[in-house]
């Protein structure tokens, strides 16, 4: 009888540890895959910027369509990053800073998005008396996202004789 009780408690302790280790491995794997996808996209953006000395509108539309395919449950807000003037043509040799940025969200078990305040009073902690939109707003405020920004400063190679 005593051995069976020990076995039950050992099993009960192992289950949350296995779940947490699984989520840690998942987050490392998803971050690695997402990072390398973003590095590939940033190389493409860098090459377009270097060849043209700016990002032409047709190229920008194609890049934005591709960046839209990178959005997932882990990656969001994937967009071209860098100078705000990357759409403006520049002269040969001028520097251009371009790249990609995204928000990555790590996923954990039993995330407490519904609990708004650390309080022992359930009405304060869980927002009793709030409307559905207020609860959703508070939940989205609690979500944590980390930014990944990969940018490069490159010289322009295209020669525009009409620019000074």
Buried (B, 14 or more C-beta within 10 A) or exposed (E): EEEEEEEEEEEEEEEEEEEEEEBEEBBEEBBEEBBEBBBEBBBBBBEBBBBBBBBBEEBBEEBEEBBEEBEBEBBEEBEBBBBEEBEEBBBEEEEBBBBBBBBBBBEBEEEEEEBBEEEEEEEEBBBEEEEEEEBEEBBEEEEEBEEBEBBBEBEBEEEBEEEE
